[in-house]
Amino acid sequence: MFLGSLIDAGVAPEIFERAVEALAVDAKLEISRVNRAGITATKVDVIVRGERDSPRANSASATHEHTHGSKHRHEHSHDDAHGHHHDTVQHHGRGLVEIRDIIRKAAISESAKKIAIEIFEKLGAAEAKIHNVPIEKIHFHEVGAVDALVDITCAAMGAEALAVDEIVCSPLNVGGGTIICAHGTFPVPAPATVELLTGAPVFSSGLQAELVTPTGAAIVRTLATRFASFPEMKIQKAGYGAGTRDFPGHANVLRITIGEAASKRAVNTLQETISVLEANLDDLNPQVFGYVMDRLFEAGALDVFGTPVHMKKNRPGTLLNVLAKPDDADKLAQIIFAETTTLGVRRREENRQVLARKWQTVSTQFGDVRIKIASLNGTVSSYAPEYEDCRRIAAEHRVPLKLVMQEAVQRYLQSAKQ
């Protein structure tokens, strides 16, 4: 449904077709125009090995379906058994290692790869918490299927193609009734959906069907900057993506509305809540500090830095500061305890203002480089090439780092003029 809404709003279908080709899987897209309760919308089906899922009964006890582009049974396994297979794609499940490898090998932008992998990791983390097993034990019988790989990768590329400063999501109508999963019958929303939507505004209109699936929840939690009612803006265009089922009196469509902020305030920044973790370190080997920083960044820290301080008995030490998303705070605190000598970690929640940011990939003579672009009130305020991309390219081609960074900036400025 998300892919259909993007196409309906003007995103070129060729972007998604290139994504399918880049994944090197036996699949293709079928795009059609359909009517859902009087609304004309674009429908996207993922055809795997020449087949698609057949619609199942529209009842409260219908088998768990996903309708964000194609439909799947919601079947995950966290042990060595293969469990129940997909209706049309017989496979033995995929772990996150294999899924990451497939996406990383695809010939798509690095930013789209990062988004797609993040969506899968959110799904894996939700299932792992529900089943109380390590995320490495989660096998995606449904989410790891070819059609879901296509759906999620195309969603990442489509969001990138929108090139908007911010994605705002309205409160989500989760539906009602029950669903049949591999582990039994559960009320709507499914356990993984509830986990993924923790902290998000949701409601039920009373329709006895699943309207938000775990995959859809993972996509929106990854792509949406915030949840809010319809924002104040000047509407430019809208698109409608259709689900497979057609409910009487309910338009089974997803709408995306694109526009420009109607009012330009002096400072128009995004507001978000972050967790701040602090720890005083006075007996940690300085050589270890750099390793701790790397581990925290790899685990999702937004920023990590150290400040020289004098502690009790006038001992020189370091004040470790970690900025994190609230959902990641517990995990990062565990790393601090495990890797440093501190006996305590202070934690507080703070509000911060941030500029709208996005990534754009430019091609240089040495390779692709991501450019981080910050915007204030819809106008680009700063831009910079991604250091890690430039460092890697400079090392591979044995050229000065500053040469790679300079060419990346030039390429970006040239593209901005077009």
N, C-alpha and C positions, 0 to 999 in steps of 0.2 A: 504493500500500500504506500509506503514511503517512496519507493522508487517511482511508482505511478504518479504520485503527486509532484515529484521533481520534474518528470518528463512533461506533465501537463502544464507546469509553470515555466517551461522553456529550456530545461537542461537537455542537451543533445543526447538522444538515445545511443549515439555512437560511443559516448563515454562509457556507458555500461557494457556495450558490446566489446570494447577494448579490454575492459576489466575481466570479462569471462574468458577472452582469448589469453590474457596474461596469466590467469590461474592454471591454464593447461589442463582443464578438466573436461569430461565428456558432457557438456551442457551448452544450452543456448537459451536466449530469451525470446519470448513471444509477447508482443505488445499489441493490445487491442483497445477499442473504445466500447464501454458498456454503460448500462443504465442501472443505477441503484436508487430505488425509491424516488425516481424523478430527477436525479442528479446524473448528468453525463460525466463519466470519469475515465481515466486511463488505467488499464489493468495490465500488470506485468506478471507473467508466469515464467518460472524457470523450468525448462524442459530438460530432463536428465535421461540420457540413453533413449531418447525418443518418446519418453512418457512423462506425464504429470500426475499429481495426486488427484483423485476424484473427490468431489465434495461429499462430505458426510452429513448425517442428519443434523438439522438445525434444532437441537434439543438441549435441555439442560444437562443431559447425561452423555452428550456426544463426545467421542474421543477427542482428546486435547489437540486443537489445531492451531497453527500459526498462520496469520493472514497478512503479514507485512510485505508480501510480494509473492510468496508461494506458501503452501501449507505443509506442515510436518506433524508427525506425532511427537509428543514431548516425552522422549525416552532417554534417560541418562543412566549410566551404570558407573559405580565407583569401585567395582571389583573386577576380577579377571573374567567373569562370565560375560558373554556377549548379549545376553538378554534378548528383548524383543526387537526385531529389525524393522527398519523403515518399510513402508508398504511397497515402494517402487524401486528403492535403491538398497540393495542388500549389501551391507558393509559390516565391519567388525568394530566400529567405533574408532575415534581418534582422540588422542590426548593433546594437551596444549602444545607439547613440543612439536608434534607433527603439524598441527595447525599453524603454529608460528612459522615453521619451515616453509610450508606451502605459500604463505602470504609473502614472506621475505624474499622468496625466489621470483615472485611475480614482477613483471616489468611495469610497475606503477610507481607513482611518486612515494617518497619516503614518508611524507606526512599522512598519506592515505593508508599506507601499511601500518603506521603507528596507531591510527584510529581504529582500523579493523582489528588489530591484535588486542587493543584495549577493550573493545566490545566483547571479544571472546573471553578475555581474562575476567571481566566483570561477571559474565555468566558462570565461568568456572568457580570463581570465588563464592558466588551465591550458592551453587550446588554443594560445594565443599563444606560450607558452614551448615547447611541444612542436614547433610549426611554425616557431619562430624568426621571428615576424613581430610587428609592433605589434598591440596588442589591438584597435585601430580597424579593422584589416584582417580581423578574424574575423567571418564571417557564419554565423549559427546556422541551418543548414538543418533541424536537428532541434530544437535547444533553443529556437529562435525561433518554432517552429510554434505554432499556436493552442492545441493541447492542452497543450504544455509551459508556455505562459504561464498557462494555467488551473491546471495542477498546482502550479507554483511560487508563484503568488499565493495560492492556497488554502492551501498549506503555511504560508505566512507568516501568514495570517489565523488558521489553526487553532492555530498555536503561540502566537499572541497570546491567543486565546480560552482556552487552557489556564490562563493566569494563574499559572504556577508560578514558583518562585524559581530553579530550576535544571533543566536537562535533561542527564542523564547517559547516555552511550551505551556499550553493551558492546562488546568487541572484535568486529570485523566479519568475517563469513564471506564471502569474496569469490568463492568458487566455483572453477571450473577449466575446462580445455578451451581452445577458441579462439573468436574471433568474427570476422565479416566486416564490416569498416567500409568507408567510401568510399575509404580509402587502401590497403586490402588486408586481409590476414588477420593478426590479432594474438592473442597469448595473453591469457587472462583473468588479472587484470583489465586493462581497456583502458588505454592510455597516459594518458589524461586522468584516469582513476580513480586510477591510481598517483600522479600528480602531486598530486591533491587530497587523498589520504590519507597524504601524507608526514608522518611523525611519529605517525600513529595506529596502534593495535594491530590487526592483521589476521591471518587464518588461512584455510586452505582445508580443508573437511571431506572433500574428494575428489569432491563432486558436479560432474559435467562440465556446467556451465552458468554463465552470468554472474549472480551474485547481488547485486553492487553495481555500479550504473551511474554514469557521471559525474554525472548529475543527482542521483541519490541521495546520492553522495559530497558534492556541493556543498551539498545541503540539510543533511546531518548536520554538516558542518564549520561551517556558519553557525549552526545552532540549538543544537548541543550545547555545553555549557559545558566538559565534559571527558569523557574516555574512562576507564572503570573497570569492574570487575566489579560484580555486582548490589549496589547500596548498601544499607546498613542503614536500614530504614525500616518504618513501619507501613503495610501495603498498604491502600489505600482502594478502588481499582477497577483493572481492566485492560481493554484492548481489542485486538482482532486485525484486522489489515487484510490482505486476500488479494491475491496476485499472480494473473496470468492463467494461468500454467502450473501443472499439478498433477503433481508429481514422486512416483513411487512411493517410499514409505518416508520421505519428507521433506516436512514441512508447509511449503508455500511461503506463509508468513504473516509479518507483522511485528507484534511485540507491543509495546505501550506499557503500562507499569505506573505508576500514579500513587499516591503515598503521602506520608506525613509522616515526617520524620527521627525515628527511634526514640529517640535520645538527644539531650538538650539540654545541650551543653557551655557553659561560661561564655562562651566566644567561639567561635562556629561560623561561620567565614568561608571563602570560596573561596580556593584557592591557585592561582596561575598564574605562569608565567615571562614576563618582559618583557625587552626590550632597552632599554638606556639609552645614548643617544648624547649626547656632549658636545663642544663646540668653543669655544675662546677667541677672542673677536672684539674687536680693539682699533682697527681702522681701517675699520669698516663705518659707512656713513652711517646715523645713527639712524632716518631716515625709512624705510630699507629693512627694518629689523628687523620692523616690523609686517607688511609684505608677506610676509617669509619665514615668519613664524608662520602666516599665513593659508594659504600654500601647503602647509606641513607638515600642518596640520589637514585640509585638503582631500584630502591623499594618505593619510590614515588614521592620523596620529599620535594617540596616546591623550591626551597632554598635551604642551604646549610652554611653556617659561618661561625668563626671563632673570634673572640675578643680577649686580648690579654688582660688579666686582672690580678690583683694581689689579694690573697685569701688569708685565713687566720694564721697567726704566727708569721705574718708577712711573707708567706710562701708565694712565689709566682705561679700562676695557673692560667687556665683558659676557660672562658665561659662559652659553652657550646649552645648555639641557637639553631633550632630546626623549625621551619615553617612548613605546614602540612595541611592537606585536606582533612577535615574532622574524621572521615571514615578511615584514614590511614594512620591516625595518631597512635593507636594502641600498638600496631605493628612496628612503627618506628621507635616507640619507647622500648619495646622488647630488644630491638637491635642495639640501642644505646646501653641498656643494661648488660647485654651479652658481650659487646665489643669494647666497652670502656670500664674504668674502675669506679665510676660513680655509684653511690648508694641510694641516690634519689633523683627523680626527674620531675621538674615542675611543669605544669600544664595549665594553659588558660586559652579561652576562646576570644578572638578579636575580630573586629570588622575591618576590612581594608578596601580601598578603592583601587581599581586597576583599569588601565586602558584596554580597550578592545584590541585583541591581537589575532592574527591569522598567519598562516604559512603560505609562501609561494615558492615553487621550485623553479630555478633558472638553470639553463644548460651553459656550461663553459667548455672551453677546449679540453679541459682535464676531466670533466664529469659534472653530474648534477649537484647543485648546492641549494639548500633550503635558505630562504630569506624570511626572517621574523619581522613582521610589519605591525606597528602599533598605530592606532587611530584615536584621535580626540575629536569628538563631535563630527564624526564621519570623514575627517580629513587626516591623511597620513601625517603622523607627528614624528616618527622615527622608523628606521629600518636598519637591519644588520644581518650579515651572513652568519649562518650557524657555524660556530667555531669547530665543533667536532667534525662536520662535513669537510670543512676546509683543511683541517689538520690531517685527516685521513687521506684526502686527495694529494696534499703536498708531500706526504710521506710516500705514497704509492708512486708518484711521478717524479720524486726527487726535485721538486721546484720550491722556491721560497714561499712560505706560508702567506706573506703579505701580497704576493703576486696573485695567488688564488683568490684571496679575499677582495682585492681590488677589481679583478675581472668579474667576480660574482656581483659586486655592487654596480658595475657598469652595465652588466646584462639586465639587472633589475631596473635600472633607470631607463634603459632603452625600451623595455617592455611597458613601463609606466607611461611612456609618451605615446604609445600606440593606441 
